[in-house]
Amino acid sequence: MAAVSYVGPDFEPPRPPRHPLRAPLTVAVAALVPGALVGWLVWQAVGDDDREGSAAQTSASASGSASPGAPEDGEERPDGGAGRAGGEEPRTSPPASASRPAASGPLRGKVVVVDPGHNPGNFRHPSDISRTVDIGTNRKECDTTGTSTNDGYTEAEFTLDVSRRLRTILEKEGATVKFTQDGDRPWGPCVDERAEIGNEAEADAVVSVHADGSAAGNRGFHVILPGPVHSGAADTRPVVDSSRALGERIAGGFLRVTGSPPSNYIGGGTGIDVRKDLGGLNLSTVPKVFIECGNMRDSKDSAQLTSGAWRQKAAQGISEGIVSFLRG
């Protein structure tokens, strides 16, 4: 396969907002009032701060932009999935969680669907995720549990954490971000439903976040692109080229920001792999790619994947690729 030329914009990481301190005001006011009121004013100021802190924490929690959560993939090269085939799986939550569109930003008006691979609860529902769904070319398992590091850090936990970090960055750029799942449902969705969520959102870009479970010594990331498929319910022909453009931009951003090498075992050193057997890609009618951020079973890769600082870089690298693609 020919080497890929990676391109993409410089991209500054988001900076946390600065919060004003009320302590100087409390001291100044206390110095001006009679001694009998000092204790009451200090108590009032501290009480206000505590209440504001609680409200801020509640708001941050509601935004869903913080904590990780989830399990992993039992296959070495898993498909991320979605499914509502033939009266299966009643939904216990909306099909996708959407962010509020930002007031401004270069991605204002753009819709990005982020697909965190697998679900923390999949392992509790083996019969549900093992049933098969139609992916156009054949039938395949609804989903898998995902893989994990040798120390038990699961792929599903990793994918949710990176996806939430990615959402925060993209929202700051003005995009509307939807998730296929946010750890808010018992299991799934299946691969066909995951594709359906992106299609129904008429997404400008869809990225499915994963980590691989290959042999030790196999290192690096790779981005999976849809191959040309026209079979049954699947027809990727209209989105093959746009998906390649999206995937190459993401590969370039990921390489540049994380410093992680392209896979040494898939893609011939390009970091790009084309497949026709993944339902999440086969059934997509919008530009979509998968990214395997590293190999959880390799000690060097797993040291990165388990690092919060590195996961922030991973999210930043993916976002750079998305921004570059959407801005043209």
Helices and strands as residue ranges (DSSP letters): H 23-32, H 35-63, E 97-98, E 111-116, G 122-124, H 126-130, E 132-134, E 139-141, H 155-172, E 176-179, H 191-200, E 205-212, E 222-226, E 230-231, E 234-235, G 237-239, H 240-258, E 272-275, H 279-282, E 288-295, H 299-305, H 308-327
